[in-house]
Amino acid sequence: MAVMEVEFKFHIPAERLKAVEAAMRRGTVVRTRLQARYFDTADQALAAQGIVLRLRKEGRRWVQTVKATGDNALHRLEHNVDLGAAAGNALPTIEPQRHQGTPVGDRLAKVLAESGAPLVERQSTDIVRLTRDVRTTGAGAAVVELALDLGKVVAHAGTPEQRESPVCELELELKRGDVQGLVALARRWSQQHGLWFSTVSKAERGARLLAKLEVVPAIKAEPPRFADEKDNKLDGRTIQQAVVASCLAQMLPNASEIAAGSTDEEQIHQLRIGIRRLRTALRELAGLDATAGLLDAAAWEPPLVEAFRALGALRDREQVVKLAQPQLRSAGAPEFDPLAGDQAAAGAQSAGDIVRAPGFQSVLVSLIGFTATTTHAQAAKAGEAAQQQEQPVPLDAGDARRFLRKRLQRLHKQVIRDGQRFESLPTEDQHRTRKRLKRLRYLAEFVAPLFADADDGKNSAVERYLKRLRPAQDALGEFNDEAVAMALYREAAAHDARAWFAVGWFSARHAAGAKACRKALGKIEKARRFWTKK
């Protein structure tokens, strides 16, 4: 059976498990033991393409399943083949051709053909699952399956190198009905029980065990994917959803790692970039679809700002000192650690605490739901109904591009205007200019595929424009770092006079730094604006 899975997966903190299990048992539950074997090539060709192939014993029956990533964080392509009752302890033969003729099966066949390598068993799982169906009512009526999974993932089973990873998670899968019913239920369970959204599948847990990975690389930003940018199916809402999905593709994996306890600086840095990109999307793209209650930027902004600032307070002080100390040492500054006895750092939350906070997790759930809420066909019906009731509808493809041109032009002009008088701007306005330049860059990156026809179907015009922005970004970034450093050393001077050397040194550089920013911003005026018609 081929299906499109729509589901949330949450990690359950150990101290919350008892309450979650009790809540599960308030309805009729089914207990099943799930024993699975996962297969891939030796060089992990399937994992590299986001594909999982497994054999799983579900009670007394074997089921062969292939899964792959879908269009967004909620969607998964899946095809299951029931192999019948188990014959003793014999393991059925894995046969990829059983999935032939399905979208995910065709993707599987293509990857295996390109690899040419045979399948081998990679890892296994032994899970006890409690399932229960929940019906939601009202505008978001849906039937949702709750699945509480407890058990372990095992790599190198039966060998001296055997390694295990515990599994304690809750999955919520939409069986039928409205995605918003699933979203509302996911939000309620995560808030009530302190759960946090996890992107790490059981297959990935096993792969990490095999590779002995303790920390995985941070996920960086990728351009949005507009499936229909060449036809009239693209409208304001689908643009919003694609851009928000691209922001979440960067945010969710990094947030998942940090919530699990990672303190990796690059993961924290990339999460903050993802939040900044998302806030740009919410601010600059809101006018593409004014339909009430869908893109709720006003409600989502405060928790995003709070998390962004709290993570920045953890990272920025250490990063600024790390960059400043070598320069100060070369200038003859006395040896001095401005963070010694730092009371602000001592009382700060951990990065994990910040990401696991209920407000931040609630926003993540809502945003994931937003990206999966409506298909184009549903949007068309909603648009017809809205027109009959004289309500706002998403902009069509042509109007959406015109709207985006105006937003880009507005930001471009504001940055040039600020650049011309940068040295005379108050400190707060200089900081605002840096943020405005970032918004211009992110908006340009978001909409680049929509303006590919501006350069014979390619994005080189966009790349040339972005290249013009980079010197100004670098200059304003360095200027801001030195301003933060000067403020930090000024704080430290209250309890250690050695900090005054750094305060004086950074103060002396301030005017030259502002002048460099003005010159770099001035060069943007010569950039060819890719969004203008030839």
N, C-alpha and C positions, 0 to 999 in steps of 0.2 A: 504494500500500500504506500503510495507516494503522498506526502503531506507537506505543508508549510507550517512548521512549529512556530508558535508565538508564546514566548515564555520569559519569566524572570527567574534568576537563581540567586539566592542569598546565603551568605555564610552565617551560621548560628554560633555566637560565642558560647563557650562551654557552660558558663554560669546561667545562660538563658535556655538551655536545652530542655530542662524539666518543664518550664512553663510552656514552651512551644509544643512539646509532646502532649501536655495536658490539654492545650487548646485544640490540637488535632483530634483528640479523642472525644471532644464534645459532639462530634457527629459520628456517622458510621465509617469506620476505617477498614481497609483491607491490608493485610500484611503479606509481603512477598519477599522471598530471598532472590537476589539478582547476582549471578556470578558471570562475569564477562571477561572475554579475552579480546585484546585489541591488536590489530595488525597494521603493518606499514612496511615500506621497503627499508633496507638497512640504512639508507641515507635520508630517511624520513621525508620522502617526496610528498606523501599525502598531508602530513602535518604542515609542511611548508605552504600548502595551498588551502589550509583550513578545512581539511577533510578528515573524517573519522570513520574507520571501518571496524566493526566488531561483531563477535558472536556472543550472545548472552543467553544464559539459561534463566528463564523466568518461571520460577516454580518448577514444573515438570517439563516445560517446553523450551526448545531452542529457537531463537529469533536472530536472523542476520540483519544488521542495520548499517546503512551508510548515512552520514550526516555531513553537512557543509554549511559554511556561513552564508547568510542571506543578505538582504538589502540593508539591514540595520541591526542595531544591538538586540532587538527582540526576535528577529526572524531567523529561522534555521530551516534549511532544506533537509528533508528526511525521507528515506524509503526503507520500509521494513518487509522482510520476507519470513513468514512463519515456516519453520523447518519441521514442525511436528514434535511429538513426544520424544524425550531423551531415551536413548537405548543404553541403559547402564551408565557407565562412566565414560563412554566413548565421546570424543569431541568431533562434531561434524566438520567436514572440510570447508574451508572458506572459499567461496566462489563468487568473485566480483561480477560475473556476467549475470547473476540473478537480478541485478539492478538495471540491466540494460533497458533502454527506452524511456527512462525517467530523467528529468533534468539533472538531478544529483548523480544518477548512475552514469550519464553521459560524461559529466565532469570527472567522475572517478576513472572511467575508461580512458579518457584523454590523458590524465596525469600518469596513469600506469603505463600507457603506451609510450609516452615521452621518456619515462624513466627507464623502462626496459628491465628493471630489477624485479626479482621475485618478492612476494609477500612473506614476511616473517612475523611471528608473535612478538609483540613488544612489551606488553605489560598486562596485568589483570586487575580486576576489582572484585570485592566480595561485600555486598551491600544488603542491608535489611531496609526495605522501603515500606513506609506506611502511606497509603493514599486515601484521599477523601475528596469528594466532589462538593463544591460550594456554588450556590446560585446567588447571583447578585440581581437586584431588581431596580426599577426606575429607568432613567434615561440610558444608563450603561448596562442594560440587562445582559448577563452572560453566565455561562457555566464554566467554572474554573476547577481544574484538578490541582489539589495541593499534594505534594509528594515530599515527605520527610525521609531523607537518606542518611543512614548511619552505617559506617563500615570503614573500609580501607582500600587504598590503591597499593599494589605490590609490583615492584620491579625486581628482576633477577630472582624470581621465586625458586626456592629450593636450592639456592647456591650460597656460598659463603658471603657473596656480595648483596644478598637480599636486602632491599630497603623498602620501607613502608611510609605512607602518608595517610593520616586519618581523614575521614570524610564526615562532615556534620553540616548538612545544608538543606535548605528548603527551596523547592522548585514550585512555581505557579505557572501552569500551562493553560492557555485558552483552548477549550474544547469546542465551544461555539458561542456566538454572540458578539457583543461589542468589545473592542480592545479596551475602551475606557473602563469597562467593568473590571477587567483584569488589572488595569493600572490602579484603580481605586482600592481593590483588595490587596494588591502588593504594597501599596503605600500604608494601608492600615496595619498589616502584619509586620512590616519592617519597623514602623513607629512604635507599635505596642511592645515588640520584643527586642528592640535594639539590634536588628539585623542589618547587614550591609551588603550591597550588591557586589557580586563576584563575577569576574569574567573568566576565571580559570576552570576549565572543564576537567573531568576525571581523566580524560585522555592526556591532557596537557600536564596534569599532575604526574602521571606516569612518565611522560617524556622528560620532565625535570628530574625525576628520580634517576632515570637511566643516565642522564647527562651530568648528574650530581651538581645541578644548578641551585645555588642559594639565592642569587639575585639575577633577574632577567633584565635585558636592555630596556631602557625607557622607550616609550612609543612617541614618535614625533608626528607632526601634522602632515596630513595628506590632502590634496585638493578634493573638493566635493565631486560626487559622481552624479551627473545629470543624465539619466537614461534617455530622455526624450528631448534633448536640447535642439534637435533639428526639425521637430514637428510641433504642431499646435497643442500637444498634450501637456507641454510645459506651461505652468501658470505660477502665480505668485506663491501659492501654498506649497507646491512641489519644490520650488526653489528654496523656500524657508526650510522645509523638511530635509532636503539634501544637504544644506549647509550646516544645520544643527546636527545632523547625523555625522558629518565629517568632524565636527568639534568633539562629539561624544566618542568617536573612534580614537581620538587622542586622549581624552580625559579618562574614560572608563577603565582601560587597562592599567594606567598609572595609579588611579585612585584605588583600584582593587588591590594592587601590590602594597600601597602605603597603608591601607586599612588593615591588611594582614600583618603589618609590623615592619615593613621595609622603611629604612631611613635613607635610601639612596638619593643623593642630592639631585641627580639628573632626572629621576622620576618626579621629584617634587617640583623641579624647574619646569618640566614639560607639562605637568598638571596645571601649573599657574599659567603657562602660555595657552593651554587649552581653555581655561576659564576666561582669559582675556579675549581670546578669539570668539568664544561663545557670547560674551557680553557685547562684543562688536556686532555679532549677528543679530542679537535680540534688539539692539538699538537701531541699527541701520536698515534692517529688513522688515521691521514691524509693519510698514505701510504696504507691503506686498499683499497682505491678506488681513483685512480689518475685522474678520469674522470673530465675534465675541467668544471668549472662553477657550480659544485654541492655543495661541502663542501668548501665554500670560507672563509677559516680561516683568510687569510691576511686582508680581508675587515672587518671581524667581530671582530677581536681582539681589535683594538683601542677603540671602544665605550665600550666594555666589561671591558677593563683595566681602562678606565676613570671612569666608574660607580663604579667599585670595589674599587678604591682608594678614590673616593669621599665619598662613604659610610663608608669606613674605617676611614677616617679623622673625621667623625661624631662620630663613635662608639668607636674607639680604645682609644682615649684620655680619655674619661669618664670611660671606662672599666678598663684601666690600673690604673687610680687614685683610683678607687673603690677597686681594689685588693691591691694596694700598701699602702694605708693610714693605714689600721689596723696594718700591719707589721712595718711601720715606727713609729706608735704610741707606739707599744710595745718596740721598740728600744730606745724610749725616744726623738723622734723628736718633735720639736715645732709644735704646731697646725698651720696649714697653708694649704690654698686651692690653688694649683698651676694653677687652671683654672679660678680663679677670674681675671676678666679683660682680658680673653683670646681673643685676637684680631682675631686669626685664626678661632676660633669657631664663633665669632660674624659675620664674613663676609662669613661664609660657606653657601652653598645651603642647603635647607631642603632635607630630604630623598625623599620626594614626588617629588620635583623639579628634583632630579637626575634621578629617575625612569621614570618620564614623559618626559625626554629629547628626542627630535626627533631621535637623533642618536641611543640611547639605544632601543627605541621602534622599530625603523627600523630593528635592528638586531634581536629582538624577532620575528618580523613578518617573516623575512627571515629564521630563524632557525625552526620555526613552519612549514613553507613551505617545508624545507628540509626533515623533518621527514615524510612528507606525499607525497613526490614527486613521488616515483615510487613503484609499486608493484613488486613482484618477477617476474611475467610474463613480465612486461614491462622492467625490468632490463635485463632479458634474451634476449629479442629482441634488446635492446640497446647494449648488449654485442656482439651479432652476427654482428650487423651493425658496431660496433667499430672495430671488428676483421677484417672485410672486408676492412675497411679504415685504418688499422694498427694504431688505436688509443688505448689509455689505457682502460682497463676494470677492474671491481672490482675483487679482489682476490677471488678464490674459497674457500670452507670451509677449506680444508687442508692447502693451502698456507696462509690463514688468521690466522690460529692457529700458524703456524710457525713464521709468522711476529710478532704476539703478544708475543710469547716466547722470541724472540730476544729483543723486547722493554722492557719486564719485566727484562730480564737478564742484559741488559745494565744499567737500573736504579738501580737494586740491587747492581751491582758492583760499580757504581759511589757512592752510599750512603756508602758502606763499605769503599771505598778508602778515602772519605771525613772524615769519622769517625776516621780513624786511625791517621789523622793529624789535627783534628778539632781545638785543642788548638792553633796551629800555623797559622791557616788560617786567612786571613784578614777578617774584619767584614762583608764586602760585600759577601765573599765566604761562611762564616758561615750562613748568611741569605739564600744564594742560596741552601745550603745543606738542610735547613729546608723545602724550597719549593720543592726540589727534592724528599724528603721523602714523602711529601704530594702527589706528583704525583705518586710515587710508590704505595702508599696506594690506591689512587683512581683508578688507572689502575687495580690493583689487584681486587678491588671490582667490577669494570665494567665487567671484563672477567671471574669472578668466575664461573658462570653457564656453560661457554664453556669448563671448565676443571674439571667438576664434576666427569668425569670418572677416574680422577686421584686418586679418593678415593672411589671406589665402588659406583659411582653414587651419592655421597654426597659431600657437600662443607666443610666438617670438616678440610680437609687439608688446605684449604684457610683460614679458621678461625684460625687455629693454626699459620699460617704464619702471619696473621694480628695481632694476639695477641703478637707476637714477636716484631712487629713494635711499639706497643703502648707506652712502656716505653720511647723509643727514641722520639716519638712525644710529650709526656708530658714534657720531659726534655728540648727539643728544644723550645717548646711553652713557658715554664716558662723563659728560657734564653732570648728569644725574647721580652717577656713582660717587663723584667727588663731592657733590653737595651732601649726600647721605653720609659719606665718610667724615666730612667736616662737622656735621651735627653730632655724629657719634663721638668724635674726639672732644668736642666741646662739652658733652655730657661727662666724659671721663675726666676732663680737667677739673671738675668739681672736687674730685678726691685724689687726683694725681697730677702734679704740675708738669710732668714730662709730656702730657698730652698737648700742651700749648704749642709745642714745636709744630705738630701736625696741623693744628688749627691755623697757625700763621702761614704754613706752607700752602695749604689748600686755598686759603683766602687770597694769597698772592697770585694763584693760578686762575682764579675765578673769571676775571675780565677777559683773559685770553681764551678761556674755554667758551665764553658766551660769544665772542667774536667768531670763533671757529664754527659754532653752531649757525650763526647768521649766514656765513659764507656757504656752508653746506646746504642749508635750506634754500638759499638763493638759486642754486643750480637746478632745483626741481622745476623752476619756471620754464626751463628750456626743454623739459621732457615732453615727448610727443604723447598726448593723451590717447590711449588705445581705444577708449570708449566713444571718441568722436568719429563721425562719419567722414570718409574721404571726400 
